[in-house]
């Protein structure tokens, strides 16, 4: 989501005041799957001390080498990228336990999707909190069963893992300081010659090249790193997942998110898919059937509810 991943999207995360025109548009994902929905887009860091470690139970599941062999669906995510996923200290109807962080729970849009997938498969979902760049490796090692973390299915990632149909689709914009000379820009091409910063290993970085004559800066590891550089004046703008606008501008009122009209913004959309180890076609099909059973209206309600309760 990041993620995501992303990233992060990561992000697409769309809250109040942002364009959700693409949110439930189910169409073909260019080179890989049917459907196209967000992520990631960018993703935040794992909690200090969690790294990419997993619990003894997770390790045991990995040794078994069977998908959700013990009836538990282990869902890899950062738990640090609202409104896709974040960490809380209290259990509620919208949370699942974080297996490798004592006393912690995960909430967010990704978590609600994980709950529905688990329910449809007769499994109990738990989150495994990992750093964004460790998610695919953890999946390959069997430490997690799925990645539901605002991750976009890209051709490069598809070489290592398989993906479901998208469960979200978003768009990208540019974020600037509210008092910037770019604050009233109406097209991404207004940023020709500007220094624009993205997130490493995500579409948040690659989309920058759609701006003609842009000064494409070396990407940074996380969305918070993007924000820090923008606030410090190290760049003129950063890419962001439009779905994150409410969260980012609420935390940083000195920033302004720019969402452009169709034809004046980035052409790349932000599809978000569930990642799963290769060779599990029947499981992918089952997950796709479950996702298809979530109506557009329900997806919208789940998204809006996640945006409303996300941490500031």
C-alpha positions in Angstrom: 0.0 0.0 0.0 3.8 -0.1 0.7 2.7 0.4 0.5 2.6 0.6 -0.5 4.2 -0.4 -2.4 3.9 1.7 -3.2 4.0 0.7 -2.5 3.6 2.2 -1.4 0.6 2.5 -1.8 0.4 2.0 -1.2 -1.2 5.0 -1.5 -5.6 5.9 -2.7 -6.5 6.0 -0.1 -9.3 8.7 -0.8 -11.0 10.7 1.9 -13.1 13.8 2.1 -12.5 16.3 -0.7 -10.8 14.0 -3.1 -11.7 12.6 -6.5 -13.0 9.0 -6.2 -14.0 8.7 -9.8 -11.9 5.7 -10.3 -12.5 4.0 -7.0 -14.7 1.2 -8.2 -14.0 1.1 -11.9 -13.4 -2.5 -12.7 -11.4 -2.7 -15.9 -8.4 -4.6 -17.4 -5.0 -4.3 -15.7 -2.8 -3.7 -18.6 -0.4 -6.6 -18.6 -1.5 -8.9 -15.8 -4.9 -9.3 -14.3 -8.5 -8.3 -15.0 -9.5 -5.2 -13.1 -7.4 -2.2 -12.0 -7.7 -0.8 -8.5 -4.6 1.2 -6.1 -1.2 1.0 -4.2 0.5 1.2 -3.7 1.6 3.2 -3.9 3.6 4.3 -0.9 4.0 2.7 2.5 5.2 3.7 5.9 7.9 2.0 8.0 7.3 -0.9 10.3 7.2 -0.3 14.0 10.5 0.0 15.8 11.6 -3.4 16.9 9.4 -5.4 14.6 11.5 -5.3 11.5 10.7 -8.4 9.4 10.6 -10.8 12.2 7.7 -13.2 12.7 6.4 -15.1 15.7 7.0 -18.8 16.5 3.5 -19.6 15.2 4.3 -18.0 11.9 7.6 -19.9 11.6 5.7 -23.1 12.3 3.2 -22.3 9.6 6.1 -21.6 7.2 7.6 -25.0 8.0 4.3 -26.7 7.2 4.5 -25.2 3.7 0.8 -25.2 3.3 -1.5 -22.2 2.8 -3.2 -21.3 6.1 -2.5 -24.8 7.2 -3.6 -24.2 10.8 -6.8 -22.3 9.9 -5.1 -18.9 10.3 -4.7 -16.5 7.4 -1.5 -14.6 8.1 -1.7 -11.2 6.3 1.5 -9.3 5.6 1.2 -5.5 5.9 3.1 -2.5 7.3 0.3 -1.5 9.7 1.6 2.0 9.2 -0.1 3.4 6.1 -3.5 4.8 6.9 -6.2 4.6 5.6 -5.0 1.3 4.1 -3.6 -0.1 7.3 -2.5 1.2 10.7 -1.8 0.0 14.2 -3.9 0.5 17.3 -3.7 -0.7 20.9 -7.4 -1.8 21.4 -9.4 -4.5 19.8 -12.6 -3.6 18.0 -15.0 -4.9 15.4 -12.8 -3.5 12.7 -9.4 -4.8 13.9 -7.4 -8.0 13.7 -4.5 -9.0 16.0 -1.0 -8.2 14.9 0.7 -11.6 15.5 4.3 -10.3 16.0 3.6 -7.2 18.0 2.3 -7.9 21.5 -0.9 -6.2 22.5 -1.3 -4.6 19.1 -4.0 -4.7 16.5 -4.3 -3.7 12.8 -7.2 -1.6 11.3 -7.8 0.0 8.0 -9.3 -0.7 4.5 -6.8 -3.5 3.9 -7.8 -5.1 7.1 -11.5 -5.1 6.2 -10.7 -6.7 2.9 -8.6 -9.3 4.8 -11.5 -10.0 7.1 -13.9 -10.6 4.2 -11.4 -12.9 2.4 -10.8 -14.9 5.6 -14.5 -15.2 6.3 -15.2 -16.5 2.8 -12.4 -19.1 3.1 -13.4 -20.2 6.7 -10.1 -18.8 8.1 -9.1 -16.6 11.1 -7.2 -13.5 10.0 -4.2 -12.1 11.8 -1.8 -9.4 10.7 2.0 -9.8 10.5 3.7 -6.5 10.6 6.7 -6.2 8.3 8.7 -3.6 6.5 7.5 -2.9 3.0 10.6 -4.2 1.3 10.3 -7.5 3.2 6.8 -8.4 2.3 7.5 -10.4 -0.9 10.4 -12.2 0.7 8.3 -13.2 3.7 5.6 -14.5 1.3 8.2 -16.6 -0.5 9.5 -18.1 2.8 5.9 -19.0 3.9 6.0 -16.6 6.8 2.8 -15.1 5.6 0.0 -16.4 3.5 -1.0 -13.2 1.6 0.1 -9.6 1.2 -2.9 -7.2 1.6 -1.0 -4.0 2.0 -1.9 -1.6 -0.8 0.4 -3.4 -3.1 0.1 -2.9 -6.9 0.5 -5.8 -9.2 3.4 -4.9 -11.5 5.1 -7.0 -14.1 8.3 -7.1 -12.0 6.4 -8.3 -8.9 4.5 -10.8 -10.9 7.7 -12.6 -11.7 7.9 -13.5 -8.0 4.3 -13.8 -6.8 0.8 -14.0 -8.2 -2.0 -11.5 -7.7 -5.7 -11.4 -7.4 -8.0 -9.0 -9.2 -7.7 -5.5 -7.8 -9.7 -4.6 -4.7 -9.1 -0.9 -5.0 -8.1 1.7 -7.6 -6.9 5.1 -7.1 -5.0 7.9 -8.8 -1.8 10.0 -8.2 -1.4 13.7 -7.6 1.3 16.1 -6.6 1.8 17.6 -3.1 3.4 21.0 -2.6 3.8 23.5 0.2 0.6 25.6 0.4 2.6 28.8 -0.1 4.6 27.3 -3.0 4.6 29.0 -6.4 3.2 25.7 -7.7 0.2 25.7 -5.4 -2.2 26.8 -8.2 -0.8 24.4 -10.8 -3.5 22.9 -13.0 -1.5 20.2 -14.8 1.4 18.0 -14.0 3.2 19.6 -17.0 3.3 22.9 -15.0 6.1 21.1 -13.0 8.5 21.0 -16.0 11.9 21.9 -14.5 10.7 21.4 -10.9 12.4 19.0 -8.5 9.9 16.1 -7.8 10.5 13.3 -5.3 9.0 9.8 -5.2 9.1 6.7 -3.1 11.6 4.0 -4.0 10.4 0.8 -5.7 6.9 2.1 -6.2 4.8 3.7 -8.9 5.1 6.9 -6.8 8.6 7.2 -8.3 8.1 5.9 -11.8 5.1 8.1 -12.7 7.3 11.2 -12.3 8.7 10.7 -15.7 5.3 11.5 -17.2 6.3 15.2 -16.5 8.2 16.6 -19.4 11.5 18.2 -18.4 11.1 17.3 -14.8 14.1 17.2 -12.4 13.4 13.6 -11.2 15.1 13.3 -7.8 16.5 10.0 -6.5 13.6 8.4 -4.6 13.5 7.9 -0.8 12.4 4.8 1.1 9.1 5.9 2.6 6.2 8.4 2.2 7.2 10.0 5.6 10.7 10.6 4.0 9.0 12.3 1.0 7.0 14.5 3.4 10.2 15.4 5.4 12.0 16.4 2.2 9.2 18.5 1.0 8.9 20.3 4.4 12.6 20.9 4.4 12.6 22.4 1.0 14.7 19.7 -0.6 12.2 19.3 -3.5 9.4 21.3 -5.1 6.8 18.6 -5.0 6.2 14.9 -4.1 4.0 12.4 -5.7 1.2 11.0 -3.5 -1.8 8.7 -3.7 -4.9 10.8 -3.9 -6.6 8.6 -1.4 -4.1 9.7 1.3 -5.0 13.4 0.9 -7.2 13.8 3.9 -4.7 12.0 6.2 -1.6 13.9 4.9 -3.1 17.4 4.8 -4.7 16.9 8.2 -1.3 16.0 9.7 0.5 18.7 7.7 -1.8 21.7 7.1 1.1 23.6 5.6 0.9 21.2 2.6 -1.5 21.2 -0.3 -2.5 18.2 -2.5 -3.1 18.8 -6.1 -5.5 16.6 -8.0 -5.7 17.2 -11.7 -8.5 16.9 -14.2 -8.5 14.0 -16.5 -5.9 14.5 -19.3 -3.9 16.9 -17.1 -2.8 14.5 -14.5 -0.8 11.2 -14.4 -2.1 8.6 -16.7 -1.0 5.8 -14.4 -3.8 4.5 -12.0 -3.1 2.9 -8.7 -4.4 -0.7 -8.7 -4.2 -2.6 -5.4 -4.2 -6.4 -5.4 -3.7 -9.3 -3.0 -0.4 -11.0 -3.4 0.0 -14.7 -3.0 2.7 -17.3 -3.6 2.8 -18.8 -7.1 1.3 -22.2 -7.8 -2.0 -21.6 -5.9 -4.4 -20.9 -8.8 -7.4 -22.4 -7.0 -6.8 -20.2 -4.0 -6.5 -17.1 -6.2 -9.7 -18.0 -8.0 -11.5 -18.4 -4.6 -10.2 -15.0 -3.5 -11.3 -13.4 -6.7 -14.8 -14.9 -6.3 -14.9 -13.4 -2.8 -13.7 -10.0 -4.0 -16.3 -10.0 -6.8 -19.0 -10.6 -4.2 -18.2 -7.3 -2.5 -20.5 -4.8 -4.1 -19.4 -1.4 -5.3 -21.6 0.2 -2.7 -20.0 -1.9 0.1 -16.5 -1.1 -1.1 -17.3 2.6 -1.0 -18.8 2.4 2.5 -15.8 0.4 3.8 -13.4 2.9 2.3 -15.2 6.0 3.7 -15.4 4.4 7.1 -11.7 3.6 7.1 -10.9 7.2 6.1 -13.2 8.5 8.9 -11.5 6.6 11.7 -7.9 6.7 10.5 -5.4 8.2 13.0 -4.4 11.8 12.4 
